[in-house]
Amino acid sequence: MVDVSEALTIGVPDLLGQASTDQVRKASRSFSRAFVPSFDGLALIVSIVLSGMHPLVIASGTLTFVLLNADGARAYRLDPRVSQDMGWLLGRTAVPLLAVVSTAALGLIPGYGLNGSVDRLLIAGSAGAFFVPAGRAIAYALKRAIAGRGLISERTLIVGAGELGIEIARNMARYPEYGLHPIGFVDFSTTRELPYPLLGAPTDLRDILEPLNVRRVVIAFGLGNDQEMVTVVRQLDALPIEVHVVPRFFELGLIAHDTVDDLRGIPLVHLRRPTIRKSSSVSKRTLDLVTASLLLVLTSPLMVLAAMTIRFSSHGPVLFRQTRVGRRGREFEILKFRTMYLNEDSDTSWSSMRDQMTVIGRILRRTSVDELPQLINVIRGDMSLVGPRPERPYFVTQFSANAPRYADRLRVSGGMTGLAQVHGRSRCIDSIPERARLDNAYIETWSLWTDIVILIRTLAMVFKGDEPG
């Protein structure tokens, strides 16, 4: 096993390279990633010009460009192909056009109806359906050509020093058009002769990656078990590293997904890891701010009424304040309408103690009106509208020690509602492992649409009178 400090100087062929070469490769990577948005923009500009520069077409083209480039994970695929993306491209070209047409047809755009605009919109739609895929084809081809010349070469670490891991490393070296430069393996041990050095164990992966300036990690079958690897990979969420996983039983053709790259017959599933995408955090925060602000305004009369009722019905403050644990363990003060008589043990008592609820509190809890002050927490940035439910420090410590993967929930901000809540789980200790699984599943597969669906399901539960878990 080669020490990382030794690998930096003598153990890995061309690992450090020349400073000028590294600068050229870095510039080439940045330049290649600009290919796709540049050609998308050019294709849409051509479509707009052919339509006669109509304002409705310009609006549609702008929305199309945003949609085409909003998915950060797609920019990091190894071997993108237009044949795989065609349905995705046509869908994101058509949806903005249909949205603009529908809005104009309903008269919601002052001064711009559909009269005299249909022909131009049809021209723009047809042109976009042709030029956008054509532009993508050129961009993808240019990226492969630059990578094939060795100008795009991302340092890659392979987890798993078995036969499959060795084959992956050799394919990377033989086919530079994938833009991957293998620098070594990570595994607990091996008896095989490796083409690149063994740099350490998977449990040391984070310490190995940073000094070696690794850009990609490929997880093949190694000696570690799957649960250990889940822990290792989730610890990498704070690092700007792309992770690919070779799926089990891939020989049976079980994988068919648009985030899968094919490395000479070996499928590599690209982990989306939305928690590290800037585009994800910006879009989620925008949704939080806009929606929470709107809801705060719309529900303000109801909140004033609730506050007055609480004040006159029982002794104590209107708002219930309690310390909760948010993203990465940061503590904050959550706000709710008080629904119970004063209780000194609320930070360490798990029971909701319904016998201590006030009459008004039961109504507020039943209708979820008691949760509305948390909109202020959302606007402050303490919480999100959707996410794992933030818990008290005492219970975070207890559950992290006893429930598998519970601490992994802290990778993102807590939410007013979440996937676990819309599944209607009761607040009992036995459900904590399941809550952790649901919350982590939400984090791994997050999308803006997922948040919207969970919010709609939460509203449906409130109107039906179901109390979210």
Secondary structure, DSSP 8 states (H G I E B T S, - for coil): ---HHHIIIIISTTSS--HHHHHHHHHHHHHHHTHHHHHHHHHHHHHHHHTT--HHHHHHHHHHHHHHT--GGGGG-SS--HHHHHHHHHHHHHHHHHHHHHHHHTT-STT--STTTHHHHHHHHHHHHHHHHHHHHHHHHHHHHHHHTTSS-EEEEEE--SHHHHHHHHHHHH-GGG-EEEEEEE-S---S--SS-B---GGGHHHHHHHHT--EEEE---SS-HHHHHHHHHTTTTS--EEEE--TTGGGT----TTEEEETTEEEEE---GGG-HHHHHHHHHHHHHHHHHHHHHTHHHHHHHHHHHHHHSSS-SEEEEEEE-GGG-EEEEEEE--BS--TTTTT--S--GGGB-HHHHHHHHHTGGGTTHHHHHHHTS-EEESS--B-HHHHHHHHHHSTTGGGGGGS--EEE-HHHHTT--S-GGGHHHHHHHHHHHHHT--HHHHHHHHHHHHHHHHHT----
